[in-house]
Amino acid sequence: MEQRNESCEDVVRCTLSEDDLLAEFDDSYGTIEDKPFTLWTKERVYFPAVYEIG
């Protein structure tokens, strides 16, 4: 969101609870070890993507 000049104020809806939103998200390569989510802002939809390396 930061790279797209969006902030928490732009969030319209999210599938995570407020506590889950405050947790640090592991955006490293490989599998998702955090909770899956979908987050909508006024301009975009965010969700984690996973791909296989190899």
N, C-alpha and C positions, 0 to 999 in steps of 0.2 A: 504494500500500500504506500509505503514511504517513497518508493521509486516512482510511483504514479501521482505523487503529490496529493494523496488521500490520507485522511486521519480517521480516528474513531468517530468523529462527528459526522462523517459521511456514511457510516454504516446504517443501512435500512433494516436489515435482518441478518441473523446468524443462527446456525443450528447448535452452536456451543453455548453453554451456560456462561455467566459472567466470570465465575471462578476459572473455568476452562480457558476463557479468553485471556486471562491474566497469566496463565502458565506459559513458560518459555517453550516455543515451538522448535523442534529439531528439524531444520531444513537441510540436513546433510544428504549426501547421495545414498541411494539404495531404497530400502523399504521404509514405510511410514511407521514410526513407533509411537506416534501421538494419536489422538482421536481424529478420525476423519471429520471433515466439516465442509460446509458451504457458507460463504459470507457474501451478502449482497451490499453494494454501496449504490450511490446515486448513478454511477457510471459503469460499474464493472461487477463481475462475479468472480470470487476467489475460491479456490479449492486446491488441495494438495495433489500433486501429480507424482507418479512413481514410474520409473522405467528400469529395465534390467541393464546392468553393465556386463559386457562379456562377449 
